[in-house]
Amino acid sequence: MTGALATAFVVSSCATAGSSAPAEGSSEPIVIGVSGPLTGNQAEYAKNWQDGFEVALEEINGAGGVDGRPIEIDFQDSQGEASQATTIAQRFVSDPNVLAVMGDFSSATSMVASPLYQRGGLLQLGITNSHPDFTKAGDFIFSPSVTQEVEGRYIENSAHAVGDKIAAFYLNTDWGNTAFDVFQDQADENGDEIVYSTPVEEISTDFKPQLIQARDAGADVAVFFTYYATTALLVQQAQQVGFADVPFLAVGSNYSDQFLDLAQDAGEGVYVDTYFYPGSEEPQVEAFVTAFEDTHGTAPNMFNAFAYEGLKQLAWAAENAETLDRAGIRDALRDGEDIPSVIYGEASYNDERRIDGPRFLWLHVQDGAFVEAPAFD
């Protein structure tokens, strides 16, 4: 991060104190709070966020900020824990300098804090929150992430095109159970047979018994609603027990270099769904990829893109708000049309405060890298 922009990115254990929001016309920073897992099992995702935020800050503040006011991020470490997320939410709500919030990473952690943001009239933008119920907490809760309801059915339809005997592995969390319920409902509609399914624990290290059962059940495709560390172990151990000759389809949270590093050769051929691919020839994607590579020396992934997009959307809302305050930012995002989007081209939010008309594509691992794959017919 350049010295000129370093002050726009604050990492601390508690929110910045303040007695009143800066008046319009002020040169004081516009503070955006972030709640995310800087430490703990999900820390890689927060690192992805930070890298995306940095590029967005360079662009926004390099162009003069919003009405001459720079954007500043106050990033709080939730450790991926609900108790920490609620404490962070209380601090952000009580600090009038904070005009909007992004996070937390997982839907379960975010949803515990959502009622606090709603009661405090502080917009919560869940940049990676796909739980169908996430935005139901109220009209200050938004998410550009596609819901599990939509993604789960898309993945099952793709699995249906590959085979009709499916093994499903899903995290034993509210997020994982919800994803599997949607997936199973769509399998029933498509006439597919889930020959084996099991919840798995994120802290587990031995999945061989479950993988053997999936193999012996005759599954001709396996689906993983798990995060990258768990999925990497699953595909490695699947290879060890002779269950590696069927297609593996994984949810988009596995679109991470950490999955490639952890899975090694066992990751070859694994399919991952996504909404963002840096190899796209769309102008907004090419511009973002160039800026990201100039800053970080590598291509961005989906989580970098969601972080970049989230901050850019909030800056757009601040720029277009009738009043530069919490309600004004909410209203601008709610009512906005053709909001610039690196992921969707242009975006707007529907009545459920979700993106209208989301799109998907499939990637697969080839020679240790994610490359675009044809859609499953």
C-alpha positions as CSV (number, residue, x, y, z in Angstrom):
1,M,0.0,0.0,0.0
2,T,1.3,3.4,-0.9
3,G,2.1,5.8,1.9
4,A,-0.4,8.4,0.6
5,L,-3.2,5.9,1.0
6,A,-2.1,4.0,4.1
7,T,-4.1,6.2,6.4
8,A,-7.3,5.3,4.5
9,F,-7.0,1.7,5.6
10,V,-7.2,1.2,9.4
11,V,-7.0,-2.1,11.1
12,S,-7.9,-2.1,14.8
13,S,-9.6,-4.0,17.6
14,C,-12.4,-1.5,18.1
15,A,-14.2,1.1,16.1
16,T,-13.0,4.7,15.9
17,A,-14.6,6.8,18.6
18,G,-16.5,9.9,17.6
19,S,-19.1,12.3,18.9
20,S,-20.8,13.5,15.7
21,A,-20.6,12.8,12.0
22,P,-18.7,15.4,10.0
23,A,-20.9,18.0,8.3
24,E,-21.4,18.2,4.6
25,G,-18.6,20.2,3.0
26,S,-16.1,18.8,5.5
27,S,-12.8,17.3,4.4
28,E,-13.0,14.7,7.1
29,P,-12.9,11.0,5.8
30,I,-16.0,9.1,5.0
31,V,-15.6,6.0,7.3
32,I,-16.7,2.6,6.1
33,G,-16.6,-0.2,8.7
34,V,-15.6,-3.7,7.9
35,S,-16.2,-6.8,10.0
36,G,-14.2,-9.8,8.9
37,P,-11.9,-12.7,9.9
38,L,-8.4,-11.2,9.8
39,T,-7.4,-14.2,12.0
40,G,-8.7,-17.7,12.4
41,N,-9.7,-20.4,9.9
42,Q,-11.2,-18.0,7.4
43,A,-8.4,-15.4,7.5
44,E,-7.5,-16.0,3.8
45,Y,-10.8,-14.5,2.8
46,A,-10.2,-11.3,4.8
47,K,-6.7,-11.0,3.1
48,N,-8.5,-11.3,-0.2
49,W,-10.8,-8.5,0.9
50,Q,-8.0,-6.3,1.9
51,D,-6.3,-6.6,-1.4
52,G,-9.5,-5.7,-3.2
53,F,-10.2,-2.8,-0.9
54,E,-6.7,-1.4,-1.5
55,V,-7.3,-1.2,-5.3
56,A,-10.7,0.5,-4.8
57,L,-9.2,3.0,-2.3
58,E,-6.4,3.9,-4.8
59,E,-9.0,4.6,-7.4
60,I,-11.6,6.5,-5.3
61,N,-9.2,8.6,-3.2
62,G,-6.8,9.0,-6.1
63,A,-9.7,10.7,-8.0
64,G,-10.4,13.0,-5.1
65,G,-12.7,10.9,-3.0
66,V,-16.4,11.8,-2.6
67,D,-16.9,15.5,-2.8
68,G,-13.3,16.0,-1.8
69,R,-13.6,13.7,1.2
70,P,-11.4,10.5,1.2
71,I,-12.9,7.1,1.9
72,E,-11.4,5.4,5.0
73,I,-11.9,1.8,6.0
74,D,-11.9,0.7,9.6
75,F,-11.4,-3.1,9.5
76,Q,-12.3,-5.0,12.6
77,D,-11.2,-8.6,13.2
78,S,-14.2,-10.8,14.0
79,Q,-12.1,-14.0,13.8
80,G,-15.2,-15.4,12.0
81,E,-17.0,-15.6,15.4
82,A,-20.5,-14.5,16.0
83,S,-19.7,-13.1,19.4
84,Q,-17.0,-10.9,18.0
85,A,-19.2,-9.7,15.1
86,T,-21.9,-8.6,17.5
87,T,-19.4,-6.6,19.6
88,I,-18.1,-5.0,16.4
89,A,-21.6,-4.2,15.3
90,Q,-22.3,-2.5,18.6
91,R,-19.2,-0.3,18.3
92,F,-19.9,0.6,14.7
93,V,-23.5,1.5,15.3
94,S,-22.6,3.7,18.3
95,D,-19.9,5.6,16.2
96,P,-21.6,8.3,14.1
97,N,-18.5,8.6,11.9
98,V,-19.2,5.1,10.4
99,L,-21.7,5.6,7.6
100,A,-21.9,2.0,6.2
101,V,-20.5,-1.4,7.0
102,M,-19.3,-4.4,5.0
103,G,-19.2,-8.0,6.2
104,D,-18.9,-10.4,7.9
105,F,-17.6,-13.2,5.7
106,S,-19.9,-16.0,6.5
107,S,-23.7,-15.6,6.4
108,A,-24.1,-17.2,9.9
109,T,-21.7,-14.7,11.5
110,S,-23.2,-11.7,9.6
111,M,-26.8,-12.6,10.4
112,V,-26.2,-12.5,14.1
113,A,-25.1,-8.9,13.8
114,S,-27.7,-7.8,11.2
115,P,-30.4,-6.9,13.8
116,L,-28.0,-4.6,15.5
117,Y,-27.3,-2.8,12.2
118,Q,-30.9,-2.6,11.3
119,R,-31.9,-1.1,14.7
120,G,-29.1,1.3,14.4
121,G,-30.1,2.4,10.9
122,L,-26.6,1.5,9.6
123,L,-26.4,-0.1,6.2
124,Q,-24.8,-3.6,6.2
125,L,-23.5,-4.7,2.8
126,G,-22.9,-8.5,3.0
127,I,-20.5,-8.8,0.1
128,T,-20.2,-12.6,0.5
129,N,-23.4,-13.4,2.3
130,S,-25.4,-15.9,0.2
131,H,-27.9,-17.2,2.8
132,P,-31.4,-16.7,1.5
133,D,-32.6,-15.1,4.7
134,F,-29.7,-12.7,5.1
135,T,-31.4,-9.6,3.8
136,K,-34.7,-10.4,5.7
137,A,-33.4,-8.6,8.8
138,G,-34.6,-5.3,7.4
139,D,-34.3,-2.5,4.8
140,F,-30.7,-1.6,5.8
141,I,-29.4,-5.0,5.0
142,F,-28.1,-5.6,1.4
143,S,-26.0,-8.1,-0.4
144,P,-24.5,-8.3,-4.0
145,S,-23.8,-12.0,-3.4
146,V,-26.1,-14.5,-5.1
147,T,-28.3,-16.4,-2.7
148,Q,-27.9,-20.1,-1.9
149,E,-31.4,-20.5,-3.3
150,V,-30.2,-19.4,-6.7
151,E,-26.7,-20.9,-6.6
152,G,-27.8,-24.3,-5.1
153,R,-30.3,-24.8,-7.9
154,Y,-27.7,-23.8,-10.5
155,I,-25.2,-26.3,-9.2
156,E,-27.7,-29.1,-9.1
157,N,-28.8,-28.4,-12.6
158,S,-25.2,-28.6,-13.7
159,A,-24.7,-31.9,-11.7
160,H,-27.8,-33.2,-13.4
161,A,-26.2,-32.7,-16.8
162,V,-23.3,-34.9,-15.7
163,G,-25.0,-37.7,-13.9
164,D,-28.1,-38.7,-11.9
165,K,-26.4,-40.4,-8.9
166,I,-25.0,-37.7,-6.7
167,A,-22.9,-37.6,-3.6
168,A,-23.1,-34.4,-1.6
169,F,-20.8,-33.1,1.2
170,Y,-21.8,-29.9,3.1
171,L,-20.6,-28.0,6.1
172,N,-22.5,-28.7,9.3
173,T,-23.4,-25.1,9.7
174,D,-26.6,-23.1,9.0
175,W,-25.0,-22.1,5.7
176,G,-24.1,-25.6,4.7
177,N,-27.4,-27.2,5.8
178,T,-29.4,-24.5,3.9
179,A,-27.3,-25.0,0.8
180,F,-27.9,-28.8,0.9
181,D,-31.6,-28.4,1.5
182,V,-31.9,-26.2,-1.7
183,F,-29.7,-28.6,-3.6
184,Q,-31.8,-31.6,-2.5
185,D,-35.1,-29.9,-3.5
186,Q,-33.7,-29.2,-6.9
187,A,-32.5,-32.8,-7.3
188,D,-36.0,-34.0,-6.5
189,E,-37.4,-31.7,-9.2
190,N,-34.9,-33.0,-11.7
191,G,-35.4,-36.7,-10.8
192,D,-31.8,-37.1,-9.6
193,E,-30.9,-39.5,-6.8
194,I,-28.7,-38.3,-4.0
195,V,-27.1,-41.7,-3.3
196,Y,-25.0,-40.4,-0.4
197,S,-25.0,-37.1,1.6
198,T,-23.3,-36.1,4.8
199,P,-22.6,-33.0,6.8
200,V,-18.9,-32.4,7.6
201,E,-17.1,-30.4,10.3
202,E,-14.7,-27.6,9.2
203,I,-12.2,-28.7,11.8
204,S,-12.2,-32.4,10.8
205,T,-9.1,-33.9,9.2
206,D,-10.3,-37.4,8.2
207,F,-13.1,-37.8,5.6
208,K,-12.1,-41.2,4.3
209,P,-15.0,-43.1,5.9
210,Q,-17.6,-40.8,4.3
211,L,-15.7,-40.8,0.9
212,I,-15.6,-44.6,0.9
213,Q,-19.4,-44.7,1.5
214,A,-20.0,-42.2,-1.4
215,R,-17.8,-44.3,-3.6
216,D,-19.5,-47.6,-2.7
217,A,-23.0,-45.9,-3.2
218,G,-22.2,-45.6,-6.9
219,A,-22.1,-41.8,-7.1
220,D,-21.2,-40.6,-10.6
221,V,-20.7,-37.0,-9.6
222,A,-19.8,-35.4,-6.2
223,V,-20.7,-31.9,-5.0
224,F,-19.0,-30.0,-2.2
225,F,-20.7,-27.2,-0.3
226,T,-17.6,-26.6,1.8
227,Y,-14.8,-24.0,2.1
228,Y,-11.5,-24.3,0.4
229,A,-9.5,-25.9,3.3
230,T,-12.1,-28.6,3.8
231,T,-12.6,-29.2,0.0
232,A,-8.9,-29.6,-0.5
233,L,-8.8,-32.3,2.1
234,L,-11.8,-34.0,0.6
235,V,-10.4,-34.2,-2.9
236,Q,-7.0,-35.3,-1.6
237,Q,-8.6,-38.1,0.4
238,A,-11.0,-39.0,-2.4
239,Q,-8.0,-39.8,-4.5
240,Q,-6.5,-41.9,-1.7
241,V,-9.6,-44.1,-1.4
242,G,-10.2,-44.5,-5.2
243,F,-13.0,-42.0,-5.5
244,A,-11.4,-39.6,-8.0
245,D,-12.8,-40.8,-11.3
246,V,-16.0,-38.8,-11.1
247,P,-16.6,-35.1,-11.7
248,F,-16.2,-32.9,-8.6
249,L,-18.3,-29.7,-8.5
250,A,-17.6,-27.2,-5.7
251,V,-19.3,-24.1,-4.5
252,G,-17.8,-20.7,-5.4
253,S,-16.1,-20.2,-2.0
254,N,-13.4,-22.6,-3.3
255,Y,-12.3,-20.1,-6.0
256,S,-9.1,-19.3,-4.1
257,D,-5.4,-19.7,-4.6
258,Q,-5.4,-21.4,-1.2
259,F,-7.5,-24.2,-2.6
260,L,-4.9,-24.8,-5.3
261,D,-2.0,-24.7,-2.9
262,L,-3.7,-27.1,-0.4
263,A,-5.2,-29.5,-2.9
264,Q,-2.1,-29.8,-5.1
265,D,-2.5,-32.5,-7.8
266,A,-5.8,-33.7,-6.3
267,G,-7.4,-30.4,-7.3
268,E,-6.9,-31.0,-11.1
269,G,-10.2,-31.1,-12.9
270,V,-12.3,-29.8,-10.0
271,Y,-15.1,-27.5,-11.1
272,V,-15.9,-24.3,-9.2
273,D,-18.8,-21.9,-10.0
274,T,-18.2,-18.2,-9.9
275,Y,-19.7,-14.9,-11.0
276,F,-16.3,-13.3,-11.7
277,Y,-13.4,-14.4,-13.9
278,P,-10.4,-12.3,-14.5
279,G,-9.9,-13.7,-18.0
280,S,-13.1,-12.0,-19.2
281,E,-12.9,-9.6,-22.1
282,E,-15.5,-7.3,-20.7
283,P,-14.0,-3.7,-20.4
284,Q,-14.8,-3.2,-16.7
285,V,-13.2,-6.6,-15.9
286,E,-10.1,-5.9,-17.9
287,A,-9.7,-2.5,-16.3
288,F,-10.0,-3.9,-12.8
289,V,-7.6,-6.8,-13.6
290,T,-5.0,-4.4,-14.9
291,A,-5.3,-2.2,-11.8
292,F,-5.1,-5.2,-9.4
293,E,-2.1,-6.7,-11.2
294,D,-0.3,-3.3,-11.1
295,T,-0.8,-3.2,-7.3
296,H,-0.4,-6.8,-6.3
297,G,1.4,-8.5,-9.2
298,T,-1.2,-11.2,-9.6
299,A,-4.7,-11.6,-11.1
300,P,-7.7,-11.0,-8.8
301,N,-10.1,-13.7,-7.6
302,M,-13.8,-13.6,-6.9
303,F,-13.3,-12.4,-3.3
304,N,-10.9,-9.6,-4.3
305,A,-13.6,-8.6,-6.8
306,F,-16.5,-8.6,-4.3
307,A,-14.4,-6.5,-1.9
308,Y,-13.5,-4.0,-4.6
309,E,-17.1,-3.9,-5.9
310,G,-18.5,-3.5,-2.4
311,L,-16.4,-0.4,-1.6
312,K,-17.0,1.1,-5.1
313,Q,-20.7,0.6,-4.7
314,L,-20.7,2.4,-1.3
315,A,-18.6,5.2,-2.7
316,W,-21.1,5.5,-5.6
317,A,-24.0,5.6,-3.1
318,A,-22.2,8.3,-1.1
319,E,-21.6,10.3,-4.3
320,N,-25.3,10.0,-5.3
321,A,-27.0,10.3,-1.9
322,E,-29.3,13.3,-1.4
323,T,-27.9,13.6,2.1
324,L,-24.5,12.2,3.0
325,D,-25.5,10.2,6.0
326,R,-26.5,6.6,6.9
327,A,-30.1,6.8,5.5
328,G,-28.9,8.7,2.4
329,I,-26.4,6.0,1.5
330,R,-29.1,3.3,2.0
331,D,-31.6,5.2,-0.1
332,A,-29.1,5.7,-3.0
333,L,-28.2,2.1,-3.1
334,R,-31.8,1.0,-2.8
335,D,-33.0,3.3,-5.6
336,G,-29.9,3.2,-7.8
337,E,-30.1,2.0,-11.4
338,D,-27.2,1.0,-13.6
339,I,-24.8,1.0,-10.7
340,P,-21.3,0.3,-12.1
341,S,-20.3,-3.3,-11.4
342,V,-17.1,-5.2,-12.2
343,I,-18.9,-8.5,-11.6
344,Y,-22.3,-7.9,-13.2
345,G,-21.6,-5.1,-15.7
346,E,-24.2,-2.8,-14.4
347,A,-26.3,-3.6,-11.3
348,S,-29.4,-2.6,-9.4
349,Y,-31.0,-4.0,-6.2
350,N,-34.4,-5.6,-6.1
351,D,-37.0,-5.5,-3.4
352,E,-35.1,-8.1,-1.4
353,R,-32.0,-5.9,-1.6
354,R,-30.3,-8.5,-3.8
355,I,-28.8,-8.0,-7.3
356,D,-31.3,-8.4,-10.2
357,G,-30.4,-10.9,-12.8
358,P,-27.1,-12.5,-11.5
359,R,-25.1,-14.6,-13.9
360,F,-22.8,-17.6,-13.4
361,L,-20.0,-19.4,-15.1
362,W,-17.9,-22.5,-14.4
363,L,-14.1,-22.7,-13.9
364,H,-12.1,-25.8,-13.6
365,V,-8.6,-26.5,-12.4
366,Q,-6.2,-27.2,-15.2
367,D,-2.4,-27.4,-14.7
368,G,-2.7,-25.9,-11.3
369,A,-4.8,-22.9,-12.3
370,F,-8.4,-21.9,-12.7
371,V,-9.5,-21.6,-16.3
372,E,-13.0,-21.0,-17.8
373,A,-15.0,-24.1,-18.6
374,P,-18.0,-24.5,-20.9
375,A,-21.4,-24.5,-19.2
376,F,-22.8,-27.9,-18.4
377,D,-25.6,-28.7,-20.9
